[in-house]
Amino acid sequence: MFSIGGLLVFCGLLAQATAQLGALPLPVGLGQALPLAVTPALPSGPTDLAKGLTSGLSNGLLSGGLLGILENLPLLDILKPGGGTSGGLLGGLVGGLLEKVTSVIPGLDNIIDLKVTDPQLLELGLVQSPDGHRLYVTIPLGLKLGVKTPLVGSLLELAVKLNITAELLAVKDKQDRIHLVLGDCTHSPGSLHISLLDGLGSLPIQSLLDSLTGVLNKVLPELVQGKVCPLVNGVLSQLDVTLVHDIVNKLIHGLEFVIKV
Ligand SMILES: *[C@@H]1O[C@H](CO)[C@@H](O)[C@H](O)[C@H]1NC(C)=O
């Protein structure tokens, strides 16, 4: 499997990569641009690197406005047929999908208001690929949906949970500098969980809930992904430069630094 020639080339590349890393002119400004909650001690050991990355990402997402983004998802626009889905906000794919969905599912026009509250970012998960070259960050999000409908006097409350998974890679740019970049960024299929927090499960409500769940399943993951992934991308460029340097070094060499649980 492992030819000597291949090994030599590989080692050569490593030496090159290491030399370049050593000579890497650190990108100016970006790392210091935002007041990230920098950990006082610089990460050194493997666990510190993993922890440094997850806490750096987590803080960056929060200071980048993740919770506000979740709270302001244009869900009502989406659920109300003719409520502006063809407009610039969502357009194309999601809009077209929705027209199809809302036209076949009755009951949604009974919703008079929909409010996101209590947006949450739970603890990030981190997994390294078996070959050691990639990282997968799980970003667990939670929120509550308050649904106002004339079908019930009181507010219906739903708890919504969703994981976004972001792949991180080390890549070289044209100047041979190595960066930590975002690869695939998706919601895991079937990772949207919706549960009824409050409100009675009487029959008309149940069918409204079914409709709502159906539409949310089709739309919410893409919507969240479309907003959160660019944010992750931005946060990556603002991570502590030393931390990124150390992580990229491990990834290039395929060295394991994320401890498996
Ligand atoms: C999100 O991922 C974590 C593991 O990383 C899992 O425990 C949790 O159930 C997932 N949540 C959803 C909503 O899929």
The ligand as a Gaussian input file, in Angstrom:
#p B3LYP/6-31G(d) Opt

LIG

0 1
 C      -26.722000      16.437000      17.627000
 O      -25.536000      15.710000      17.733000
 C      -25.294000      15.170000      19.014000
 C      -23.973000      14.436000      18.973000
 O      -22.976000      15.243000      18.499000
 C      -26.419000      14.221000      19.404000
 O      -26.205000      13.756000      20.712000
 C      -27.743000      14.949000      19.324000
 O      -28.792000      14.051000      19.557000
 C      -27.924000      15.567000      17.953000
 N      -29.118000      16.368000      17.959000
 C      -30.007000      16.312000      16.979000
 C      -31.149000      17.238000      17.076000
 O      -29.890000      15.519000      16.057000

